[in-house]
Amino acid sequence: MSENETNDLPLAVQIEGLLFVAAEPVMPAHLAEALDVAPSMIEAALIELDASLQTRGLRLQRHAGRVQLTTAPQLAATIERFLGLEATTHLSRAALETLAIIAYQQPVTRPQIDSIRGVNSDSMLKSLLNKGLIFESGRTEGPGRPILYSTSPEFLQHFGINSIMELPPLEIAESDNHHDVMLKG
């Protein structure tokens, strides 16, 4: 197929093809450069592509200014079974607790996580790092320059959300002289 024939395809279709072959999330500006179009045209085409994917097995996921194709969250169990991943994807209660703290407080340090949990979180952080659900997003300027942790794009994929803004709101409840954090909804 010549480049001229490629240009006959709608921009959203061209973007879908590029995202399909991309090994990692892509900046929209990189798509604009590759397709030799204005960034505003890329954004409009991404919105069109996102809408067209809603009835299919793929989704458009955005994270940290980048975009990628992912599988529909509703297919997670089927895909895990197909790939033989069922046994490796379950998180312990302690891992989920640590992950929730990071998701809602990010970027956050290990001492801050330990303070909220009331126990040492080293092993949970190592486990979540190994699973790719969190990453080291920098260091604070404070004493010892502790590492900051944030959720990764894999976290969003694992929980089937496009952004941390889609997390349910937190509700703080007072009980027995301490605060319990509960998810609304």
Secondary structure, 3 states (H helix, E strand, C coil): CCHHHHCCCCHHHHHHHHHHHCCCCECHHHHHHHHCCCHHHHHHHHHHHHHHHCCCCEEEEEECCEEEEEECHHHHHHHHHHHCCHHHCCCCHHHHHHHHHHHHHCCEEHHHHHHHHCCCCHHHHHHHHHCCCEEEEEECCCCCCCEEEEECHHHHHHHCCCCHHHCCCEEEEEECCEEEEEECC
